[in-house]
């Protein structure tokens, strides 16, 4: 009887352990992706957004010395690509957020997979309080805020819709509105946006909140100018422009970019 109980307990323990390992390490991973600038592949969970918007954003983050020793806040991390790139570029620490629980687990897995879980703090945004800064602690500020947010003003019916749609640009509005309260002196936000209509609305929002908005690199600026001159109905263009938003009373030195 005792031996039978022991065998049962051991079997149950092994089953739970094996199941847990499978769920965390294998069950949710749909693929492994190469990202230039990272030393190994990232894991991508089923249904989790992992693309970084444009190779120019990756190149921007990896600019020599730009992110070195900076504190970074990433909004909408997905699989955690931008957070990982920021750490690879020398950032001191990154707080990364997402409203999708699967994305949070995915980003946490990748942080551990790369051995940088101590420098990337991944937080889940509640669907009840979906603002850009709702998970931040009192007086928590950063040198840089980065995001590859959804560009399209479209209806959102579930969490996966939020990967591509931002109804009435509520997330982008939230980022811009409260930017002052979450940046260190000299800080700025950088967003990858590939929609001419959205960029024009952002420019108006930036002015309303006493911010300066600019496209920070020539390649994406040229793409934006070309797209504006020959717009397509939905306003989308590629590569996405890297938009820099700076509170007028707080300028940042970005190496001339």
C-alpha positions in Angstrom: 0.0 0.0 0.0 2.8 2.4 0.9 4.7 1.5 -2.2 1.6 2.1 -4.3 1.1 5.5 -2.8 4.7 6.5 -3.3 4.6 5.4 -6.9 1.4 7.4 -7.4 2.8 10.5 -5.8 6.1 10.2 -7.8 4.1 9.6 -11.0 1.9 12.6 -10.4 4.9 14.8 -9.6 6.7 13.8 -12.8 3.5 14.3 -14.8 3.0 17.9 -13.4 6.7 18.7 -13.9 6.7 17.3 -17.4 3.5 19.2 -18.2 4.8 22.4 -16.8 8.1 22.2 -18.7 6.2 21.4 -21.9 3.8 24.3 -21.5 6.6 26.8 -20.8 9.3 25.6 -23.1 7.6 23.9 -26.0 3.8 24.0 -26.1 3.4 27.7 -26.7 6.4 28.1 -29.0 5.3 28.1 -32.6 8.6 29.1 -34.2 12.1 30.4 -33.6 13.1 33.6 -35.4 16.4 35.2 -36.4 16.7 38.9 -35.6 19.7 40.7 -36.8 21.6 42.2 -33.9 20.7 39.5 -31.5 23.1 36.7 -30.8 20.6 33.8 -31.1 17.1 33.1 -32.2 14.0 34.3 -30.3 11.1 32.1 -29.4 7.7 33.2 -30.8 4.5 31.9 -29.1 1.4 31.1 -31.1 -0.4 34.3 -32.1 2.1 36.7 -30.5 3.3 39.7 -32.5 7.1 39.6 -32.9 8.0 41.8 -35.9 9.7 45.1 -35.1 7.9 47.3 -37.6 10.9 48.0 -39.8 14.5 47.1 -40.0 15.3 50.8 -39.6 14.0 50.7 -36.0 16.4 47.8 -35.3 19.2 49.8 -36.9 18.2 52.9 -34.9 18.3 51.1 -31.6 21.6 49.5 -32.4 23.2 52.9 -33.3 26.5 53.2 -31.6 26.1 54.4 -28.1 22.6 55.8 -28.4 20.9 53.4 -26.0 24.0 52.7 -23.8 23.3 53.1 -20.1 19.7 54.3 -20.8 16.6 53.3 -18.9 13.9 52.3 -21.4 10.2 51.8 -21.3 8.7 49.7 -24.1 4.9 49.8 -24.8 3.5 46.7 -26.6 6.5 44.4 -26.4 5.0 41.3 -28.1 7.7 38.6 -28.1 10.1 41.1 -26.6 12.2 41.9 -29.6 12.7 45.6 -29.0 13.4 45.1 -25.3 16.1 42.5 -26.2 17.6 44.8 -28.8 17.8 47.7 -26.3 19.6 45.5 -23.8 21.9 44.3 -26.5 22.6 47.9 -27.3 23.7 48.5 -23.7 20.6 49.8 -22.0 20.8 49.7 -18.2 17.2 48.3 -17.8 14.0 47.9 -19.7 10.4 47.8 -18.5 8.3 46.1 -21.2 4.6 45.9 -21.3 1.8 44.2 -23.2 -2.0 43.7 -22.8 -1.8 40.2 -24.2 -1.0 37.6 -21.4 0.6 35.3 -24.0 2.9 38.1 -25.1 4.0 38.7 -21.5 4.8 35.1 -21.0 6.6 35.0 -24.4 8.7 38.1 -23.6 9.6 36.7 -20.1 10.6 33.4 -21.7 12.9 35.3 -24.2 14.4 37.4 -21.5 15.3 34.2 -19.6 16.4 32.5 -22.8 18.9 35.3 -23.4 20.0 35.5 -19.7 18.8 39.1 -19.2 15.7 38.5 -17.1 17.4 40.7 -14.4 17.4 43.7 -16.8 14.0 43.3 -18.5 10.9 43.7 -16.3 7.8 42.5 -18.3 4.4 43.7 -17.0 0.9 42.8 -18.0 -1.5 45.7 -18.8 -5.0 45.2 -17.6 -7.8 45.3 -20.2 -9.7 47.4 -17.7 -7.0 50.1 -17.6 -5.3 49.9 -21.0 -3.5 53.2 -20.9 0.2 53.4 -22.1 1.4 54.1 -18.5 -1.1 52.3 -16.4 1.4 49.7 -15.0 4.0 52.2 -14.0 4.8 52.9 -10.4 4.6 56.3 -8.9 7.4 58.6 -10.1 8.7 55.9 -12.4 10.5 57.7 -15.3 12.7 56.7 -18.2 15.3 58.1 -20.5 13.6 56.6 -23.6 10.1 55.4 -24.4 9.9 53.1 -27.4 7.0 51.4 -29.2 6.0 49.8 -32.4 2.2 50.4 -31.8 -0.6 49.5 -34.1 -0.9 52.1 -36.8 -4.5 51.6 -38.1 -7.5 53.3 -36.6 -9.8 50.2 -36.7 -12.3 48.4 -34.5 -10.9 46.1 -31.8 -12.9 43.0 -30.9 -10.3 41.0 -29.1 -6.7 41.1 -27.8 -5.2 39.9 -31.1 -6.9 42.8 -33.0 -4.8 45.1 -30.9 -1.7 44.0 -32.8 -2.8 45.9 -35.8 -5.7 48.2 -34.8 -5.8 51.1 -32.4 -9.4 52.4 -32.3 -9.4 56.2 -32.6 -5.6 55.9 -31.9 -6.3 55.6 -28.2 -3.0 54.0 -27.4 -1.0 56.6 -29.4 -3.0 59.4 -27.8 -2.2 58.0 -24.4 1.5 57.8 -25.1 1.6 61.4 -26.3 -0.7 62.9 -23.7 1.2 61.8 -20.6 4.7 61.8 -22.1 6.0 64.5 -19.8 5.2 62.6 -16.7 7.2 59.6 -17.6 10.4 60.9 -19.1 13.6 61.9 -17.4 15.0 65.3 -18.2 16.4 65.1 -21.8 14.3 62.1 -22.6 12.2 61.3 -25.7 9.8 58.8 -27.2 10.5 56.9 -30.4 7.7 55.2 -32.3 7.7 53.2 -35.5 4.7 54.3 -37.6 4.0 53.3 -41.2 0.8 55.2 -41.9 0.7 58.7 -43.4 -2.7 59.5 -41.9 -1.6 58.4 -38.4 1.6 60.5 -38.6 -0.4 63.6 -39.5 -2.8 63.1 -36.6 0.2 62.5 -34.3 1.7 65.8 -35.4 -1.5 67.6 -34.4 -1.5 65.7 -31.0 2.1 66.6 -30.4 1.4 70.3 -30.9 -1.6 70.2 -28.6 0.5 68.8 -25.8 3.5 71.1 -26.3 5.8 68.5 -27.9 8.1 68.5 -30.9 7.6 65.7 -33.4 10.1 64.8 -36.1 11.2 61.9 -38.3 14.6 61.0 -37.1 16.4 59.4 -40.0 16.6 60.3 -43.7 15.7 56.9 -45.1 12.3 56.8 -43.4 11.7 60.5 -43.9 12.2 60.0 -47.6 9.7 57.0 -47.5 7.2 59.2 -45.7 7.6 62.1 -48.2 7.2 59.7 -51.1 4.1 58.1 -49.5 2.5 61.5 -48.8 3.1 62.6 -52.4 1.5 59.5 -53.8 -0.8 58.2 -51.1 -2.6 54.9 -51.2 -6.2 54.7 -49.8 -5.2 53.2 -46.5 -2.1 55.5 -46.0 0.3 52.6 -45.3 3.9 52.8 -46.4 7.2 51.0 -45.9 9.7 51.2 -44.3 7.8 52.6 -41.3 9.0 56.0 -40.1 10.8 56.4 -36.8 8.9 59.2 -35.1 10.7 61.1 -32.3 8.5 63.0 -29.9 10.2 65.4 -27.4 8.6 67.6 -24.8 9.6 71.1 -25.8 11.0 71.8 -22.3 13.1 68.6 -22.4 15.4 68.0 -25.4 17.6 64.9 -25.8 20.9 64.5 -27.5 20.6 61.6 -30.0 23.9 61.9 -31.7 22.6 64.3 -34.3 19.8 62.0 -35.4 
